[in-house]
Amino acid sequence: MPKRAKTDYIAIHCSASKVTSDIGAAEIRDWHVNDSGWSDIGYGLVIRRSGLLEMGRGIDEVGAHVKGFNSISVGVCMVGGLDIHGRPEDNFTPEQYHTLETAIKFLKKLYPDAKVQGHRDFPDVSKDCPCFDVKSWCRGRGI
């Protein structure tokens, strides 16, 4: 996989899976490779419902998660984001949010100038992903 030359963004995503789905990087990789025909999982990191952090494509590799920004961003995916009816919902666990905070702080040490934002905050994105306001959440934690 090609490596990124620079990292301007840390993009936060959700898996758009129901709150009852206990999946991780392996299942998302299967969706992306076998259902979408991609070469690998689109995200660098995946945070399971338990808060367990799993490696995806790798944090230094060009991902496939924000059209037009993949070569300058690393993607972090939180499992969940849909209610039992398939509607967008901020249903992430406290453990996921704890791991997200730890992961972002780690990534900011590697990429200190990178902006942290949700997938929905990129231009030309008409999605609710990741189903919460990442910028406000980060501000509340001094990130």
Protein Blocks (a to p, Z undefined) as FASTA:
>chain_A
ZZdfbdfbdcdddehiafklccdfklmmmmmmmmnopabdfbfbdcdfkopacdffbjkb
ccdfbghilmmcccdddeejiafkopacdfbdfklmmmmmmmmmmmmmmmmmbccddfkl
pghiacfbeoiafklmmmmnoZZ
